[in-house]
């Protein structure tokens, strides 16, 4: 792995090493030690960016590292009732927000993913309360996304979630109906007060419509190196 990382760091153009796309960067026992080594290695250079993405609050061992701003820490967060119902075993949203504040205080660029947004009963108020809390934080940006699933996942999720995913997109995933997704995105972007916002796992048409409507500088969390370099 380290040989591959050193090869990655030899690239002349700026890239992001995303450690949380297919798993949680800090969930496995001992993962914080691996991440600490990665953070300090990325801190030794000024071209590439390390992205950590987690639903954990396991950040204490990362706070005193020489990161030099080359590691972005992202927290995936949902409203408390949604997390209690669907994110069993993860740190609570309150704990994750507390961990995010610690990382901000330690000088890390921090982003938040409100993803996946799930349209449970009363979702409008639940997410509005979360957005208001996020607006009080010194975040580099916000990325939102709605619940989706590849066909192979459909038989492994609850009937409640499966019944929501009625539209198959060009990416092969099942999504919420387009009108509902747009309603949820509009709710988010009309309330979030950040220059840098983005959406995850969506079509170009949805990106284009929202960017035009809100005149925002849309940024995917996978291109967070652009945020670090500003």
N, C-alpha and C positions, 0 to 999 in steps of 0.2 A: 504494500500500500504506500509506504513512504517513498519507494522508488518512483511510483506513479505520480505521487504528489510533487516530487522534485522535478519530474518531467513536465508536469502541468505548470509549475512556476517558471519554467524556462520560456514559456510563450511570450512573445513580444507584445501582443495585443492584450488589453485588459479583459479578464474573464472572472466569472463567479464560480466558486466551488460550493455547490448547494448540498449540504449534508442532511437536509430534512425533507427532500422531495418524496422519497419512498419509505421513510421511517422517521421516528422522532429523534432528533439529534441528542437528546439528553435523557431518554427514558430508560435505556439499558443500564444495569448496574456497572459502574466503572466508566461509563461513557464520558462523564465530565473530565476524567483524567486524559482520555484521548483528545477531547475537544480543547483542553488546556494546552496540550502540546501543539495542536494545530494552530490555535490562536497565536501562540508565541512565534511559531514558524512564519505565519502570515504577517506578523508584526515586524519581521525582519526585512520585509520588502515593501515596495510602494506601488506595485502595478495591479496585483490581483486582490480579490475580495473573498473572504470566507463568509458563508451564510449559515447560521445556525437557526433552526426552526423547531419549536417545541411547544408542548402543552404542559411542560414541567415547570416547577419553581426551583429546580436544582441548580442554582447559579452561584452560590456563595464562593465556591472554589475558583470561579472565573473572574472575580471582581478586582483582584490585585495584580492581574497579569499585564505584561507589556504588550498590549494589543495594537497600539499606535493607530487606532481608528480603522484598521483593515478588516475587522470582523463586524458584521452586522448580525445582531441577535433579533430574531423574530418570534413573536408569541402568537399562537393561534388561540383566539378567545371568542367565546359565545356568552350570551346572557346566562346568569346563574341558573334559572329554571331549565333552560335548554341543555346546559352542561350537566346538571344533575340527572337529566333523563337520558342523554345520549353519549356523554363522555365519562362513563363510569371508570373509575380508577385513576383518572387524571387529576392533577392539582386543580383546586377550585379556581374559577375566574378571578376571585379576589386575591388568591395566592399568586396567580400568574401576573396580575397587574402589579402586585408588590414586588415580584421579581423583576419585572420590567423597569420599575422605578429604580431599583438597585443598580441595574445595568446602565441606565441613563446617568445616574450619579457617578458611576465608574468610568464614564466617558465613552461608552459604546454607542454607535449609531443603532437605534432601536426602531423596529417597525412592528406593526400589529396586523395580523390577518384576522378579519372577522369572517371566518370561513370554516365549515360551510354554514351559511345562513339557512335556517330551517323554518318554514312558515307554520309553526305551531300556533295554537289559538292565542291571540293577543300579541303576535310577533311584532306588530308595529310599535307598541309601547315598550316592549322588552328591549328591542334593538335601539330605540330612541334613547332610553336610559343608558345603555352601554355607550352609544356614540357621544353622549354628553360627558360621560366619564373620560373617554378617550380624548376629547377636545381639551381637557385640562392638563394633558400630558405633553411633554416635549419630545414628540415622536418625529422620526424622519419621514414617515409616511404611513399610509393605511392601504391595505389590499383587501377587497371583499370578494366573496364568491358564494354561490348558492349550491345546495346539495345536488350531487350528481353521482353517477355510478356507471362503470363499464358493465356490459352484459354479464360477465362472469361473476360480478359482485351482487347482482340483483337477487339471487337466491340465498344470499348470505346475510341480507339485511332484513329488518323487521317488515312486516306487512304494512305497518303505518308509513314507513319511509318509502317502501316500494310503490305504494299507491299514489304517492306524490309525483313520482318520476314518470310522466306520461308522454314526454317528447324525446324522440331520439335525434341527437344532433349530428352534424357533419363529422364530428370527432369520434363518433361511435358510442358516445356515452348517452345514458338516459338523463334527462334534465327535467326541471320543473317546466310547466307551460311558459312560453316566451313572455306572455303578458304579465304573469306573476313575477318572473325573474326581473323584468324591467321595472315593475312596481317596487320591488325590494331594492334594486340598485338606485332608483330615483330617491327612495326614502333615505338611503345611506348618503348619497352624494349631496343631497339638499341639506343635510345636517352636519356632516363632517367638515371641519374648518381646517383643512390641510391643503397645502399647495400640491403635494404629491399624493395622488390616490390612484388606484388601479383595480382591475378585476382579474380573477384567476379562472383559467380553464373555460374561456368563453370564445364565441365566434368573433371574427373580424367585424361582422355587421353590428353586433351588440357593442363592441368597443367603439366603433365609429359613431354610432348613434348617440352614445352617452358622452363621448368626448366633444361632439358638436354641440350637444345640448347644454353641457355644464362648463364648457370651455376650460377644462382642467388639463394639467400636464400629467397625463396618465403614465404610470410606471408599474411594470410587473415586478413582483418581489425578486424574480430571478435575474433582473437587471439592476439589482441594488448597488452595483458598482458605480452607477451614474450618480446615486445619492451620496456615496462616499466621496466622490471626486468634486462635488460642488462646494 
